Structures are given as structure tokens and as C-alpha cells.
Amino acid sequence: MKTFYNISWLLTCFILLASCKPHETKEIITDTTDINQLLIARYNKVLDYPLDSTAFPRSYNPETKQILKRPSKDWTSGFYAGNLWMLSDVTGESRFRESAQKWTAFIEKEKFNDGTHDMGFKVYNSFGLGYNRTGNEFYKEVLLQSAQTLATRFNPNVQSIRSWDFKADHWEFPVIIDNMMNLELLFEATRLSGDSTYHHLAVKHANTTLRNHFRPDDSTVHVVVYDTINGNVKERVTHQGYSNESAWARGQGWAIYGYTMAYRYTKNGDYLKQAQATANFFINHKNLPADGIPYWDFDAPNIPDEPRDVSAAAIVASALVELYGYTKNEIYINYSKKVLNNLKSEEYILPADLEIPFILQHSSGDWSKRSEMDEPIIYGDYYFLELMLRLQELDQ
């Protein structure tokens, strides 16, 4: 069933959330007219970005004032089209849907790209959202071909889907926690086609990750490297976190979201238990700021002078709306509402006059390269919009 959302609900939501206690250092916008105007202004900037099949917007560097643009093969390419699909829901305006269709079309060729595990991020977040809203059979065909391509990266000895191909001389078979997010494409492929192969592969990957990616405190490791002959773990390391032992904030988000989503399709209680355990680790961590927006790594050495990660907060808050639906744990929905409220402050929403296709600032990307740290990043907006829509659906 197609559901459309409008600004009137958002205004009601903002009024209700205004009663939530904000972080002391944030100036929260409580005037719903100002919130409405600011968000509409940002949405229009998203739509105004020029159409270019080779230049999907990924992030914005406030120092150089340059938008980082990437081709469709980049793992982030699907988020911009996904944002436009969701903005068509938020605003009820067809112009966002029309733009979403154009940007989605640019990603079609990725359905044959077997050099990446990020089929879900790219194809499901664009074609998947489009199919859910239009029922377009061509979109369904692209989704199924993409799932077939992704399945070729599964190794039966490891019982997982390979993540990266780079550093092959050092990492024999790396699997990152992010890869849990790409399983949604496989689960959906079985639902759409009736072929259970995709579902079984997704379950095997989720089970292997469940055994090997989590620490005793229920935080998650970023990268687990496997032996392709016997399937044993060779090492547990990080690539984007502060250290091999640290809790990289976005990685915790991928774990919470990934296992909540996996529970949706399987009803495996172990998945639900892990999603709750890692969620509890996240929201109860001593280094989580009062406004719920984490530092980029919970163990970063210069807290409280480390960059925040809005994207991690939005990923977790969106996941916890769904997790609340399964558990009825008020702590989860309260966190989601707090994050939504605080992200609508002048601290996090970009100025209305800044001509870039993003909504939020203060996300953090790859610390190993010192890139995209404390910047607007496209996936922060994606999960922010999803959070808003999920809260509305829950309210209804």
C-alpha cells in the first residue's frame, strides 16, 4: 500500500517533540513555522541539484566549499535517489518523485556490478524505494538481477558474502558489519520472486556475523577477516574506527539496524536479542552526549572535542522505531523521538541559504583517511527522512 505524508503531520510531530528535553548546549527551534520554513528550504535545495549521471552528491566540505560527487558505482549513490523518493512522501509533491525516477534510472547499470557488496545501499535504496511506491515491474526486474549479482559474492566455506576486494594481499576474505544492511535486498528478492535461495544466503551471512562480530559487551567489530579454506576467523580489525578495540559509532548503527531488519524477515529471536543488546550498549554508553548524537567513535581519544556523527544517530534512531514495534520498550522510542527533536535544531540543520543538496550537517565518514569528518553526508539525510516517516507510520 502506498502511503503519502505531508507537512501538517510533521508540524504536529514537532509540537509534541518540543516537550522533550534537549541537550543543554543546543538551541532547539520550537517555533513550528520556523521549522517548517527551514526544512522546506533545505528540501528545495536538495531538488535543485543539477541532474548528472556521473555526479551523485555524497558529501560537502565546508572548508573547500566543494560537493564530493561520485559515479553510480560508489556505495553511496543510491541514497540521493532514496532521499527524493522519501521527500515525495514527506511533501506530497510530484516534483520530488519525478526527480527520484530520473536519478534512480542512472543506477540501473549497477545491477551487474559484481565487484561490490553494496548492492543494497545502491540498488535497494533507489529501485527498492521506487518499486514500493510505484509497483513498476521494471524496478522489480532490476532488484532481482541485483540480488543475483550480489549472491555471487557468497563463499560457502566462510558462509558469508565478501565485503571488500581491496587489500586482498592482506585481508583474505573481509566481512564488515555494514554488510548486514545489504541483506535486505536478498530478503526482498525472495519475497518478490518466491526463490528461497536469496533468503537462505542472507540467513547464513547473518548467522556467521552474529557468531563472530560481537564482543562480550555487545559492541561490534568493524571488520572480521576469514580464511577461505576452513572458514576460521583470522583477525578482527577496524578500518574506519579509532582502533581495533574501539566502538565505531556508525558500525554500531549498522549492527542494530541490520539485525532488527533481519528479524523482520526471519523472526529469529537471536537476531532480536542481538539488536536489543547492541542498542542498549549504544544508548546507555557513558560517552553518548545528552542529545543522543554520538561522537564518531565512542572511544575516540579527545572526547568531548571529537566530531559528532549525525548519520550514526539517525541510523540508530530509525532502527529503534522498528525495534520498538517488536519489543514495546519505551526506551527505544524515546531515543528516536529525542534524536528527531534535536536534529531539528539550528545546530544540525544546514542554513537555508546554503546551495547544496543536503539537509543535515555534522556527520562523519572515514577517519582512516581523515575524510568527510564533521560534514554533511548524504546517508545522514537518508536515515533522518526514514526516521520521520517511520515515526509517522507508528503514530498512525
Secondary structure, DSSP 4 states (H G I P E B T S, - for coil): ------HHHHHHHHHHHTTSPPPTT--B---HHHHHHHHHHHHHHHHTSPP-TT-EEEEEETTTTEEEEE-TTSTTHHHHHHHHHHHHHHH--HHHHHHHHHHHHTTGGGGG-TT-STHIIIIIIIIIHHHHHH--HHHHHHHHHHHHHHHTTEETTTTEE----TTTTT-SSEEEGGGGGGHHHHHHHHHHH--THHHHHHHHHHHHHHHHSB-TTS-B-SEEEE-TTT--EEEEE-SSSSSTTS-BHHHHHHHHHHHHHHHHHH--HHHHHHHHHHHHHHHT-TTS-TTS--BSBTT-TTTTSSPB-HHHHHHHHHHHHHHHHHH--HHHHHHHHHHHHHHTBTTTBPPTT--SS-SB--EEEEGGGTEEEEE-BHHHHHHHHHHHHHHHHHH-
